[in-house]
């Protein structure tokens, strides 16, 4: 018989690959060798996340970036199954003087951008809930990865590619209404036209090519598994494949129901929610539900396996898709209630090592709903290293964007004269 202490690391990894996530977590406590081996093989947890939380783990990783490894993402997503048993703290985080339903931009790579009308957009580190020492011109959307930094302004889309020489970065400007960044490619909309722009590191020139023209107004775009998914305002989903061929298919449901759809939150053409007023439809790989008697909805965060819902009463409800098997009416769990008279118009979630934080934005405030899954783990409260190169890129792009905007304003004023 071979003692486990004598097992080569390679053999131990092969064994650990065969077990489930809960058991793997318990194996960390066997001895120091096992703990170091399991903690040092984050790809093991990545594989488990893809197996047990196919879509939600991908969303979580995009939100938290490098601040959480796959081990912590797996632990957090597992704990969501019993989330209402934990202490939940609701705290006002930021107030604004101007009425707006889009104060909070999407969280990405552990950064929450908050914009104030007529002022700069400030960045907040979600791991420690502190403002970062930087701000950029008011914008509609921000995205950043290893290939590029992108800002959507009311005047258009500003792209700056990432290279080692930060003083001389290739940049481009396009007229656009919305965009998505996926790896080394940007897809953006201009009215009903959809364009593709290659931002690969070895390509210094950025040009956009038209890949499709929609016959309908566009509500949402998503890119998943080499397919671009376009959700339109008439209940159609347009899929654009890698060879630029297209497929149009309807959203399943009665036509009179589908016509009521006002908002769409999607992962791909098989996993999405759409809603308007008290009409709610969810479609995933495993569940399909449609309801006309849903509570009035003011905000939604679609987390693949669960849906967070804001109501006019200020409630933040948890709708668990697995609970709907055989249920005739929707089943909700009440996570939190905002102060009287306040209700969420935006919802977002960022996983942290100590547990998730839900960002609920009203017309004038930002509320943070913190759920500490691991309150006694003080090591998780340490501030991670700041990605200063990313901030430098954002600041440089902001400077160039101001230059472009000033030129555009001058041209517009010249035309009026």
DOKOL-898935 format. One record per atom (N, C-alpha, C): x, y, z. Coordinates in steps of 0.02 Angstrom, whole numbers, padded with zeros to 5 digits, always signed. Example, Ala and Ser with C-alpha at 12.3 -4.5 7.8 and 13.67 -1.06 7.14 Angstrom:
2
+00660-00284+00390+00615-00225+00390+00660-00165+00390+00642-00112+00354+00684-00053+00357+00645+00002+00394
END
This chain:
417
+00043-00060+00000+00000+00000+00000+00044+00062+00000+00027+00111-00042+00066+00173-00047+00036+00225+00000+00078+00255+00040+00057+00310+00083+00042+00371+00041-00013+00406+00058-00031+00466+00019+00023+00518+00021+00063+00519+00074+00117+00567+00079+00171+00554+00028+00174+00491+00004+00226+00472-00043+00204+00480-00116+00141+00498-00126+00115+00504-00194+00149+00562-00231+00171+00551-00292+00196+00608-00332+00141+00658-00345+00159+00721-00352+00110+00774-00364+00068+00758-00426+00100+00733-00479+00065+00719-00541+00010+00668-00531+00025+00616-00492-00024+00563-00477-00080+00590-00435-00063+00632-00386-00114+00662-00342-00162+00705-00382-00136+00743-00430-00180+00786-00471-00228+00744-00512-00203+00688-00540-00246+00644-00579-00304+00617-00536-00288+00600-00474-00340+00576-00428-00390+00631-00411-00365+00690-00397-00408+00745-00377-00455+00767-00433-00435+00756-00495-00477+00774-00552-00542+00733-00554-00542+00676-00521-00600+00631-00525-00654+00647-00474-00642+00693-00428-00691+00704-00374-00728+00770-00384-00782+00779-00346-00824+00838-00352-00795+00896-00312-00825+00955-00321-00798+01016-00289-00802+01015-00214-00856+00990-00185-00863+00989-00112-00810+00944-00081-00801+00885-00112-00750+00839-00086-00680+00868-00095-00669+00902-00151-00604+00932-00163-00588+00985-00110-00640+01023-00091-00631+01073-00038-00612+01040+00028-00641+00983+00043-00624+00947+00104-00553+00919+00101-00532+00900+00041-00464+00873+00033-00411+00926+00049-00427+00990+00043-00379+01043+00060-00358+01039+00133-00401+01009+00175-00388+01008+00247-00352+00944+00270-00334+00901+00222-00301+00838+00240-00231+00852+00268-00192+00889+00231-00124+00906+00253-00098+00964+00210-00040+00990+00230-00013+01048+00195+00004+01032+00123+00029+00972+00110+00047+00953+00042-00015+00954-00003-00069+00926+00022-00131+00925-00018-00158+00995-00028-00156+01035+00024-00181+01104+00019-00141+01143-00033-00075+01139-00029-00033+01175-00077-00045+01150-00149-00055+01085-00156-00066+01057-00222-00133+01081-00251-00186+01079-00210-00252+01099-00233-00256+01174-00246-00226+01213-00200-00228+01286-00209-00185+01308-00268-00133+01269-00283-00089+01288-00338-00113+01266-00406-00167+01227-00408-00195+01203-00472-00264+01235-00482-00264+01300-00497-00328+01336-00504-00367+01310-00563-00333+01280-00612-00369+01253-00670-00417+01197-00650-00401+01162-00593-00447+01112-00568-00515+01143-00551-00512+01200-00516-00573+01234-00496-00607+01265-00557-00567+01286-00607-00596+01312-00669-00638+01258-00703-00611+01197-00706-00647+01142-00737-00711+01127-00698-00707+01129-00631-00766+01116-00590-00819+01171-00599-00796+01233-00606-00842+01289-00617-00878+01280-00683-00841+01261-00735-00873+01251-00801-00922+01193-00799-00908+01143-00757-00952+01085-00752-01015+01101-00711-01006+01131-00651-01062+01142-00606-01097+01209-00616-01060+01260-00640-01089+01327-00650-01067+01353-00718-01092+01322-00770-01067+01334-00838-01067+01407-00857-01123+01442-00846-01129+01511-00868-01116+01561-00811-01141+01546-00751-01134+01594-00696-01061+01604-00676-01019+01551-00681-00949+01559-00664-00913+01605-00713-00933+01602-00776-00903+01646-00826-00922+01719-00812-00985+01730-00795-01007+01798-00777-00969+01823-00717-00963+01780-00665-00928+01800-00604-00856+01818-00617-00822+01779-00660-00751+01793-00674-00743+01858-00711-00788+01874-00758-00784+01937-00794-00794+01996-00747-00835+01987-00695-00848+02041-00648-00789+02052-00600-00762+01997-00573-00711+02005-00520-00640+02006-00547-00629+01982-00609-00562+01983-00638-00514+01939-00598-00452+01965-00590-00399+01926-00556-00404+01929-00480-00450+01968-00453-00454+01974-00380-00481+01911-00347-00518+01870-00385-00541+01806-00359-00516+01751-00406-00485+01700-00378-00467+01643-00421-00528+01597-00426-00521+01544-00466-00578+01500-00479-00600+01462-00416-00555+01452-00369-00574+01419-00307-00626+01460-00269-00613+01525-00263-00660+01568-00226-00725+01577-00265-00722+01580-00331-00783+01585-00370-00826+01523-00359-00794+01464-00360-00832+01402-00349-00864+01403-00279-00826+01422-00228-00852+01423-00160-00912+01471-00155-00905+01531-00184-00959+01579-00180-01023+01555-00215-01015+01530-00276-01073+01508-00313-01108+01449-00278-01069+01408-00245-01098+01353-00206-01138+01380-00147-01113+01434-00116-01145+01462-00057-01210+01499-00074-01218+01520-00137-01280+01554-00157-01341+01509-00146-01331+01443-00143-01388+01398-00132-01420+01408-00064-01383+01439-00017-01410+01450+00051-01400+01523+00071-01404+01568+00022-01385+01638+00033-01427+01673+00086-01492+01657+00091-01536+01692+00138-01521+01676+00211-01480+01626+00225-01463+01608+00294-01406+01651+00322-01375+01693+00280-01319+01734+00302-01342+01805+00319-01301+01840+00358-01315+01910+00374-01307+01951+00310-01357+01993+00297-01357+02035+00237-01361+02108+00258-01311+02147+00238-01306+02216+00259-01321+02263+00200-01368+02309+00210-01386+02359+00159-01360+02427+00181-01319+02458+00139-01289+02522+00158-01288+02570+00099-01306+02633+00112-01302+02684+00060-01228+02700+00047-01209+02698-00015-01138+02704-00032-01122+02770-00066-01167+02795-00108-01154+02855-00146-01220+02890-00161-01219+02957-00159-01279+02995-00178-01262+03042-00235-01313+03058-00275-01305+03101-00333-01357+03157-00330-01340+03212-00361-01385+03270-00361-01431+03271-00422-01417+03228-00470-01455+03229-00533-01492+03163-00543-01555+03167-00564-01596+03108-00578-01569+03072-00640-01553+03007-00632-01527+02968-00688-01540+02894-00674-01559+02857-00725-01570+02785-00716-01509+02744-00738-01452+02778-00747-01392+02743-00769-01330+02772-00735-01334+02783-00669-01276+02808-00632-01220+02756-00629-01238+02692-00621-01188+02639-00614-01179+02604-00681-01118+02606-00707-01102+02568-00766-01085+02496-00746-01081+02451-00795-01070+02380-00780-01003+02370-00744-01005+02328-00692-00943+02308-00658-00904+02262-00705-00839+02276-00710-00796+02234-00750-00727+02233-00720-00699+02172-00713-00632+02163-00684-00624+02198-00617-00677+02191-00575-00676+02215-00506-00679+02292-00500-00697+02326-00554-00702+02398-00553-00775+02419-00566-00801+02462-00522-00868+02490-00531-00862+02563-00552-00882+02581-00613-00882+02651-00634-00948+02684-00615-00944+02741-00582-01004+02780-00564-00999+02848-00598-01052+02866-00634-01049+02929-00670-01100+02979-00642-01078+03040-00639-01119+03097-00617-01131+03142-00677-01193+03163-00685-01210+03204-00742-01168+03268-00742-01136+03283-00799-01097+03344-00805-01030+03342-00770-01012+03284-00742-00948+03279-00707-00913+03216-00731-00855+03200-00701-00817+03142-00724-00845+03077-00697-00827+03023-00728-00845+02956-00705-00790+02931-00659-00808+02914-00597-00760+02890-00548-00759+02814-00545-00701+02787-00527-00691+02714-00524-00685+02691-00452-00716+02634-00436-00716+02607-00368-00692+02535-00369-00647+02519-00323-00619+02452-00315-00669+02411-00274-00699+02359-00304-00752+02322-00271-00726+02276-00216-00661+02259-00216-00635+02215-00165-00633+02248-00096-00620+02314-00095-00616+02350-00032-00666+02408-00030-00705+02417-00084-00757+02468-00087-00729+02538-00076-00673+02552-00109-00640+02617-00104-00635+02649-00173-00639+02716-00173-00631+02752-00236-00557+02751-00257-00545+02740-00321-00477+02741-00347-00457+02812-00365-00393+02828-00361-00370+02897-00373-00369+02915-00448-00428+02910-00480-00432+02927-00550-00504+02940-00569-00514+02976-00622-00581+02987-00650-00574+03003-00723-00625+02988-00762-00623+03002-00833-00686+03039-00853-00686+03063-00914-00742+03102-00940-00807+03061-00936-00865+03093-00923-00928+03055-00919-00938+03011-00981-00957+02949-00971-00963+02903-01026-01024+02858-01015-01040+02818-01066-01097+02774-01064-01078+02702-01047-01016+02683-01063-00994+02614-01053-00918+02611-01056-00888+02567-01017-00816+02558-01016-00801+02483-01019-00750+02465-01057-00727+02395-01059-00651+02395-01063-00621+02344-01034-00549+02340-01033-00528+02267-01029-00478+02248-01068-00447+02183-01061-00374+02188-01082-00341+02132-01094-00269+02133-01110-00256+02160-01180-00308+02168-01221-00298+02190-01290-00313+02265-01299-00361+02291-01262-00382+02360-01275-00420+02389-01216-00425+02456-01216-00468+02493-01171-00517+02531-01214-00582+02527-01196-00635+02554-01239-00683+02596-01198-00700+02654-01224-00749+02699-01191-00802+02718-01242-00865+02710-01222-00921+02732-01263-00946+02799-01237-00940+02851-01278-00963+02918-01262-01024+02933-01305-01060+02985-01287-01119+03002-01328-01100+03020-01399-01036+03039-01410-01013+03056-01477-00989+02995-01516-00976+02939-01482-00952+02880-01518-00909+02835-01475-00874+02789-01509-00835+02737-01477-00760+02752-01484-00726+02755-01428-00654+02769-01427-00617+02705-01407-00571+02683-01450-00533+02621-01438-00459+02636-01436-00426+02610-01386-00353+02617-01381-00323+02548-01368-00280+02525-01413-00251+02459-01407-00195+02459-01354-00186+02402-01324-00136+02393-01272-00070+02371-01304-00019+02411-01293+00049+02392-01313+00097+02412-01257+00159+02390-01262+00207+02404-01209+00223+02479-01204+00224+02513-01260+00239+02585-01260+00175+02624-01248+00164+02642-01184+00101+02673-01165+00094+02745-01191+00149+02775-01213+00146+02844-01238+00125+02848-01311+00125+02792-01346+00110+02793-01417+00064+02734-01436+00005+02733-01407-00041+02678-01417-00084+02689-01479-00094+02639-01521-00140+02645-01578-00211+02657-01553-00247+02701-01587-00315+02717-01565-00360+02727-01625-00426+02725-01611-00475+02733-01665-00539+02761-01635-00579+02792-01679-00643+02819-01660-00695+02798-01711-00754+02774-01686-00808+02753-01730-00874+02780-01703-00920+02795-01747-00988+02811-01727-01021+02748-01704-01049+02749-01644-01078+02687-01616-01130+02704-01563-01178+02658-01554-01229+02664-01502-01217+02616-01444-01183+02560-01458-01168+02510-01407-01113+02465-01433-01082+02426-01388-01029+02382-01409-01021+02325-01359-00986+02273-01380-00962+02220-01334-00890+02204-01352-00850+02190-01302-00780+02173-01311-00772+02099-01294-00747+02060-01342-00736+01989-01332-00666+01971-01356-00620+01960-01309-00552+01943-01327-00520+01998-01368-00497+01982-01429-00464+02031-01471-00510+02060-01525-00576+02058-01512-00624+02083-01561-00677+02127-01526-00694+02182-01559-00748+02226-01537-00805+02222-01587-00866+02213-01562-00925+02217-01603-00965+02278-01581-00984+02320-01628-01021+02380-01607-01079+02394-01655-01128+02432-01630-01188+02448-01667-01188+02522-01687-01212+02535-01746-01227+02603-01767-01295+02600-01801-01347+02622-01765-01416+02612-01785-01429+02537-01791-01446+02513-01851-01459+02441-01859-01400+02404-01891-01346+02438-01901-01286+02407-01931-01241+02380-01876-01214+02320-01888-01169+02288-01840-01100+02281-01872-01049+02306-01836-00981+02307-01863-00935+02264-01819-00881+02241-01850-00829+02203-01815-00762+02238-01824-00725+02245-01769-00659+02277-01771-00608+02232-01737-00555+02214-01773-00503+02171-01747-00452+02214-01709-00438+02196-01646-00390+02234-01606-00332+02189-01583-00316+02139-01624-00261+02093-01607-00196+02133-01596-00154+02109-01550-00094+02146-01531-00046+02156-01590-00044+02108-01637+00003+02114-01692-00025+02154-01751-00082+02184-01740-00113+02223-01793-00120+02295-01769-00080+02341-01796-00080+02410-01771-00137+02452-01801-00164+02431-01857-00217+02469-01889-00285+02440-01869-00329+02484-01846-00396+02462-01827-00447+02488-01877-00476+02443-01913-00529+02460-01960-00590+02418-01944-00648+02444-01958-00711+02408-01944-00743+02386-02009-00771+02326-02008-00806+02302-02067-00878+02285-02048-00924+02300-02093-00995+02285-02082-01005+02210-02089-01035+02179-02037-01046+02107-02041-01120+02090-02052-01166+02134-02031-01237+02122-02045-01276+02186-02035-01333+02189-02067-01379+02245-02060-01447+02217-02039-01470+02236-01980-01533+02209-01953-01593+02245-01984-01647+02208-01991-01710+02237-02015-01751+02266-01958-01727+02256-01896-01765+02277-01837-01720+02317-01790-01751+02355-01746-01713+02391-01695-01682+02341-01646-01622+02358-01621-01584+02310-01580-01589+02329-01507-01604+02279-01464-01609+02289-01392-01547+02268-01355-01516+02212-01375-01460+02184-01338-01416+02145-01386-01350+02146-01373-01303+02105-01410-01259+02067-01361-01244+02004-01378-01201+01962-01337-01158+01920-01383-01098+01904-01360-01053+01860-01399-01037+01800-01355-01050+01740-01381-01038+01680-01342-01023+01622-01389-00968+01587-01375-00950+01527-01412-00947+01539-01487-00913+01593-01507-00901+01610-01577-00964+01630-01616-01016+01648-01580-01078+01671-01613-01099+01737-01583-01116+01785-01626-01143+01850-01603-01218+01845-01602-01248+01859-01544-01320+01854-01535-01350+01924-01530-01398+01939-01574-01429+02005-01577-01503+01997-01561-01525+02028-01506-01595+02026-01486-01629+02090-01511-01684+02082-01547-01718+02140-01577-01782+02156-01540-01813+02213-01559-01873+02236-01524-01937+02203-01549-01933+02156-01595-01993+02123-01620-01994+02049-01602-01954+02030-01552-01954+01961-01530-01914+01914-01573-01866+01940-01612-01824+01899-01654-01753+01899-01626-01718+01842-01634-01647+01836-01616-01609+01823-01680-01561+01867-01695-01519+01860-01754-01451+01834-01732-01433+01775-01756-01368+01745-01740-01321+01755-01799-01262+01784-01786-01212+01795-01837-01153+01749-01822-01137+01704-01869-01085+01654-01858-01017+01679-01882-00966+01639-01870-00898+01660-01884-00886+01676-01957-00922+01641-02003-00915+01655-02074-00962+01710-02098-00992+01747-02050-01038+01802-02062-01105+01780-02091-01120+01716-02092-01187+01693-02109-01233+01707-02050-01297+01715-02064-01345+01734-02012-01402+01684-02007-01432+01683-01948-01490+01641-01935-01538+01683-01894-01601+01686-01913-01652+01724-01877-01702+01675-01848-01714+01681-01782-01763+01637-01751-01804+01678-01701-01868+01659-01690-01910+01696-01644-01900+01674-01572-01915+01719-01526-01919+01701-01455-01982+01660-01446-01976+01603-01414-02034+01559-01405-02087+01592-01360-02149+01587-01378-02203+01615-01338-02258+01641-01382-02315+01656-01351-02371+01683-01389-02353+01752-01417-02371+01766-01479-02352+01830-01510-02374+01890-01470-02435+01887-01440-02459+01944-01401-02417+01955-01338-02386+01901-01312-02342+01908-01255-02274+01937-01276-02248+01909-01329-02182+01930-01352-02181+02004-01370-02237+02030-01396-02240+02101-01414-02232+02147-01354-02245+02121-01294-02240+02162-01233-02169+02169-01208-02123+02131-01235-02054+02131-01210-02022+02200-01219-01996+02225-01163-01962+02291-01165-01888+02285-01150-01870+02239-01105-01800+02232-01084-01777+02160-01094-01714+02152-01112-01684+02086-01121-01617+02084-01084-01605+02031-01046-01540+02017-01016-01520+01947-01039-01464+01942-01073-01448+01879-01106-01376+01857-01095-01365+01791-01102-01299+01761-01107-01287+01739-01178-01336+01705-01206-01336+01685-01276-01408+01675-01298-01418+01645-01357-01486+01638-01383-01526+01583-01348-01494+01544-01304-01529+01492-01268-01534+01507-01194-01503+01561-01170-01504+01579-01100-01515+01654-01093-01577+01673-01077-01594+01744-01073-01658+01753-01032-01668+01814-01009-01732+01834-00979-01755+01897-01016-01821+01903-01023-01850+01964-01051-01912+01982-01010-01925+02046-01003-01979+02067-00959-02004+02136-00978-02064+02150-00955-02095+02216-00963-02156+02219-00917-02156+02267-00870-02212+02270-00823-02215+02207-00782-02272+02172-00785-02281+02110-00747-02271+02048-00791-02250+02058-00855-02235+02001-00898-02162+01982-00890-02149+01918-00881-02081+01894-00870-02072+01827-00905-02018+01821-00942-02002+01758-00976-01929+01741-00964-01916+01680-00945-01847+01657-00937-01838+01594-00978-01782+01590-01012-01766+01531-01052-01692+01514-01042-01679+01453-01020-01610+01430-01010-01603+01360-01038-01543+01332-01030-01532+01264-01054-01579+01214-01021-01597+01228-00958-01637+01180-00919-01708+01202-00903-01722+01268-00906-01787+01292-00884-01816+01341-00934-01882+01337-00942-01919+01385-00983-01984+01402-00946-01991+01466-00927-02051+01488-00892-02074+01554-00922-02140+01563-00924-02170+01627-00942-02225+01643-00893-02226+01705-00869-02277+01725-00820-02306+01793-00840-02371+01800-00830-02404+01865-00839-02422+01896-00773-02413+01859-00717-02431+01884-00651-02370+01896-00607-02313+01910-00639-02253+01926-00601-02262+01992-00565-02228+02003-00508-02229+02070-00477-02200+02120-00526-02222+02183-00526-02192+02233-00569-02116+02236-00558-02078+02238-00612-02005+02234-00609-01975+02301-00626-01927+02323-00585-01891+02386-00598-01819+02374-00619-01790+02316-00603-01721+02301-00621-01711+02226-00617-01663+02200-00657-01649+02129-00659-01574+02117-00666-01547+02068-00630-01480+02042-00643-01487+01968-00656-01467+01946-00715-01473+01877-00736-01407+01841-00723-01410+01793-00677-01350+01758-00656-01352+01684-00678-01386+01671-00732-01391+01604-00763-01434+01556-00722-01413+01540-00661-01450+01493-00620-01502+01528-00576-01490+01592-00562-01536+01631-00522-01547+01699-00556-01600+01733-00535-01614+01800-00561-01627+01845-00500-01593+01901-00497-01608+01951-00446-01656+02002-00475-01708+02020-00437-01762+02062-00463-01773+02120-00414-01777+02181-00440-01797+02239-00401-01871+02254-00413-01907+02274-00361-01978+02290-00367-01991+02362-00346-02049+02390-00364-02065+02459-00344-02069+02469-00269-02077+02415-00231-02080+02420-00157-02011+02423-00126-01959+02422-00168-01891+02424-00141-01863+02356-00124-01899+02303-00138-01875+02235-00123-01822+02213-00174-01775+02175-00150-01728+02139-00193-01743+02065-00185-01774+02036-00236-01797+01967-00233-01749+01920-00269-01744+01859-00243-01705+01807-00275-01753+01757-00305-01747+01747-00371-01789+01699-00407-01744+01642-00429-01753+01584-00397-01709+01527-00409-01742+01481-00461-01710+01473-00519-01741+01436-00574-01757+01364-00555-01713+01334-00515-01724+01264-00497-01786+01255-00453-01810+01308-00421-01869+01303-00378-01934+01299-00418-01930+01310-00483-01991+01314-00523-02013+01247-00553-01977+01194-00537-01998+01129-00563-02066+01110-00533-02116+01107-00576-02183+01089-00554-02221+01144-00519-02192+01204-00512-02226+01259-00478-02270+01297-00527-02331+01313-00507-02377+01349-00551-02369+01424-00545-02342+01447-00489-02330+01518-00477-02256+01529-00461-02230+01588-00477-02159+01601-00462-02145+01601-00387-02088+01575-00368-02068+01571-00298-02009+01618-00287-02014+01662-00237-01962+01712-00224-01934+01705-00154-01871+01724-00147-01840+01733-00081-01822+01806-00074-01839+01836-00018-01826+01907-00007-01756+01916+00021-01712+01948-00020-01643+01959+00002-01636+02022+00044-01668+02076+00023-01658+02140+00057-01715+02187+00037-01720+02242+00076-01768+02295+00060-01732+02361+00066-01738+02403+00015-01707+02469+00017-01748+02516+00060-01720+02572+00082-01757+02620+00123-01823+02640+00090-01870+02661+00131-01937+02677+00106-01935+02730+00051-01971+02716-00002-01974+02762-00059-01920+02752-00110-01872+02707-00097-01817+02694-00144-01827+02626-00177-01810+02622-00240-01812+02557-00274-01758+02555-00327-01735+02495-00341-01678+02486-00387-01700+02493-00459-01661+02531-00498-01670+02535-00571-01613+02500-00607-01561+02480-00570-01506+02440-00596-01483+02392-00541-01464+02332-00562-01436+02283-00515-01373+02252-00546-01322+02243-00505-01261+02211-00528-01232+02172-00469-01189+02123-00484-01159+02081-00431-01085+02073-00445-01045+02078-00392-00973+02064-00397-00954+02016-00341-00925+01960-00360-00901+01912-00309-00835+01935-00280-00829+01929-00214-00767+01942-00179-00746+01880-00141-00686+01878-00115-00662+01819-00079-00703+01807-00016-00730+01860+00014-00770+01852+00075-00844+01843+00060-00864+01849-00003-00935+01842-00021-00955+01896-00071-01016+01891-00098-01037+01938-00150-01060+02005-00123-01057+02055-00166-01088+02120-00151-01134+02136-00210-01196+02154-00193-01246+02173-00243-01249+02249-00245-01243+02277-00305-01248+02349-00315-01318+02364-00339-01356+02402-00300-01424+02422-00318-01424+02498-00328-01436+02520-00389-01436+02591-00405-01508+02616-00411-01524+02670-00376-01588+02704-00384-01576+02765-00428-01625+02809-00432-01617+02869-00474-01567+02918-00444-01557+02915-00376-01513+02964-00344-01460+02933-00299-01463+02867-00287-01417+02836-00239-01389+02770-00266-01332+02751-00236-01305+02684-00246-01306+02649-00178-01339+02591-00175-01341+02551-00114-01300+02488-00125-01262+02469-00074-01223+02407-00076-01256+02357-00029-01268+02297-00055-01297+02243-00015-01242+02191-00008-01210+02189+00050-01153+02145+00062-01175+02081+00097-01150+02025+00071-01164+01959+00100-01098+01927+00116-01082+01921+00180-01018+01893+00201-01024+01818+00210-01003+01780+00161-01002+01707+00167-00948+01684+00215-00893+01722+00218-00835+01702+00259-00813+01761+00302-00853+01781+00351-00838+01842+00390-00776+01837+00434-00755+01777+00450-00698+01769+00496-00631+01764+00460-00632+01762+00394-00570+01757+00357-00542+01826+00343-00501+01851+00390-00475+01919+00384-00428+01927+00325-00398+01872+00303-00351+01877+00247-00386+01901+00184-00451+01889+00179-00487+01909+00119-00500+01984+00117-00488+02018+00172-00500+02091+00175-00439+02131+00152-00384+02097+00138-00324+02133+00118-00334+02164+00049-00308+02223+00040-00314+02257-00025-00267+02225-00075-00293+02204-00133-00250+02174-00184-00208+02227-00219-00159+02205-00257-00118+02252-00295-00159+02286-00349-00151+02351-00356-00189+02389-00406-00157+02380-00474-00198+02371-00525-00172+02365-00593-00160+02435-00621-00104+02463-00604-00090+02532-00621-00085+02542-00697-00063+02491-00733-00059+02499-00806-00128+02510-00836-00179+02477-00808-00246+02486-00834-00269+02558-00822-00255+02585-00763-00277+02653-00748-00241+02703-00792-00176+02691-00805-00139+02736-00849-00170+02736-00919-00190+02676-00941-00220+02672-01008-00287+02709-01010-00327+02702-00956-00391+02737-00954-00381+02813-00955-00332+02836-00916-00319+02908-00914-00295+02934-00981-00251+02896-01014-00226+02918-01079-00282+02918-01131-00325+02867-01129-00380+02866-01176-00428+02923-01162-00437+02940-01098-00480+02997-01081-00452+03062-01110-00387+03072-01107-00356+03132-01136-00368+03135-01211-00358+03079-01246-00369+03078-01318-00443+03087-01335-00487+03059-01293-00559+03066-01305-00579+03139-01299-00551+03175-01251-00567+03247-01245-00546+03285-01308-00490+03264-01337-00467+03296-01399-00516+03283-01456-00538+03219-01463-00586+03203-01516-00651+03240-01506-00676+03242-01444-00740+03275-01430-00736+03349-01445-00681+03381-01428-00674+03453-01442-00675+03465-01518-00643+03421-01557-00644+03427-01630-00715+03418-01657-00752+03369-01630-00820+03357-01654-00865+03417-01638-00858+03445-01578-00899+03503-01559-00883+03562-01604-00819+03571-01621-00799+03626-01665-00831+03617-01734-00830+03556-01760-00860+03543-01825-00935+03555-01824-00969+03534-01770-01041+03545-01765-01057+03619-01761-01018+03657-01722-01029+03729-01717-01017+03763-01785-00966+03740-01821-00950+03768-01887-01008+03756-01936-01038+03696-01933-01094+03681-01978-01154+03726-01963-01166+03739-01898-01224+03781-01880-01215+03852-01905-01151+03876-01902-01137+03944-01927-01147+03947-02003
END
